[in-house]
């Protein structure tokens, strides 16, 4: 093992529990916090030594803090995108007018068609995430990809659906 790998491994071993705890407090999901810390470790392995052990520890903690912030930003962006993707008409009560009901059915049909245009994997990921509430971390584990790859795939899927549903969205 190279000197930097040895140094980082030792630092990670010494600080991992505190780093995961810090990330978990800010995110509220232990699995995601653990993945964030692991991703930071992998990135730091590639970046190289930053000087003294004290400086490396500071970089380690700052990197985890920044990764948590990035996670919050990407989550907020995905949530906003999902709110914009589904037409308001889909959520109307049964007491809506026949016209609204027909328009809701058309929008739902358009959503079904948009989902059929996706690859089976993208469609399954979207349904598991949005309908069944499966976390990004669990999807990443299921498909053997990174959480970031799951987030990107879900964002592409949402953009695709949003484009297909444009005609049904309220512009108010």
N, C-alpha and C positions, 0 to 999 in steps of 0.2 A: 504494500500500500504506500502511496506517495505521502510525503510529509503533510501536505494540506488536507488530504483525506483523513489521515490520522488525527490531525488537530480538530477538524470539523466533527469527526465521529466522536471524539472525546467531549467536545463542547455540546454536541447534540445529546449525548448520553447524560451529561450533567444537568442540562437545562430543559430537556424535552418535556418533562412533566409540568414544569412551570409555564412553558410556552403553550402547551395544549390547554392548560387551565386558563391562561390569559385569553387565548382565542375563544375558548368555550364561553367565558363570561361575556364576551362581546358579541358572540353569535347566538349562543343558546342551543347549540347542537354539537355534541361531543364528537360525533363521526366527522362532521365537516371540519371542526377545529383540528382534529387529528390529521385529516387530509391536507389542510392548509399548511400545517407545520411540516408535514412530510414533503410537500411540494417546495416549500422554502428551503428545506435541507437539500433537495435535489438541485435546485437552482444555485444555491451557494456552492455546492460541489463544483459546478461548472465555472463559477465566477472567480474562484481563487482566493488566496489569503488577503486579508485586509490590514495586516500589521500585527500588533500585539494581541495576546489573548483577550485583553480587556476591550480592545477595539473590535475584535471579532465577535465578542458577546454582544456588544452594542449593535453591530450590524445584524446579528441573528434576531434580536428582539425587535429592532426597527423593521426588519424584513417581514416578520410575522405581523406586526401592527399594520404595515402597509398592505399586506396580503388580505388581512381582515377588512380593511377599508375597501380594497378592490372587490372583495366578495360582496360587501354591502352594496356597492355601486352596481355591480352586475345583477344582483338580486333585485334591486329597485328598478333597474331598467327592464328586466324581464317581466316583473310584476306590472309595470306600466304598459308594456307592450301587450300583455295578456288582457288587460282591462280594455284596451282599444281594439283587440282582435274580434271579439264576439259582439255581434249587433245587439243593441239594447232590446230589440224586438224579441229576442230569444228568452229574455227574462220577464216578459210581460205576463201579467196574471191571466187566468182563464177567462176573466170577465172582459177582456179587450174585444174590440169590434171584430167582425168577420174579416174585414180588410186587414187589420193588424195581425190577426191569426194566420191568414193566408200568407202575408209577407214574412211572418216568423217561420212558417213552414218552408217557404222558398229559401230563406237565409240558411236554415238548418240543412236543407238539401244541398245548397251551395257549399256549406262547410263539409258535408259528407263527401262531395265531389272533390273538393280541395284536398281532403285527407287521402282519397283514393289515388290522387296524382303523385303522392309521396312514395318513397321506397317503403317496403314493409317494416323495416327497422325504424325508420323515422316516424312512421305512423304509430307503431307500437310504443315507442318512447314517449311520444306526445300524449297518447291515451293513458299510459301508465302514470305519467306525471300529472296531467290535468284532471283526469277522471278518478284515478285510484289514489292520487296524492303521494306517489312514490317519490322519494327525495332524489335529488341529482346524484348524491353520493351512492345511493343504492342502485340507481341506473348505471352509473359508471362501473360499479362492481359487476352488475349483471352482464354488461356488454364488454367488459374488459378494456374500458377506455378511461381517460381522465375525466374528472369533474368538468374541467374546462371544455373538453370535447363535447360532453353532454350539453353544457350550457350553449355552446355554439350551434349544435344541431337543433336544440329546441328553439333558439332564436331564429334560425333559418326556416324552420317549420312554421313558426308563428308569423314571420314576414310573408311567407307563401300564402298562408290562410288569410292573412289580413288583406293581401292584394286581391284574392279571389272574392272576398266579402265586401269589398269597397262599395259596391252598389247598394248594400244593405245597411251600411253604417249611418248613424245620425251624424250630421255635421254641425250640430248645435254647439 
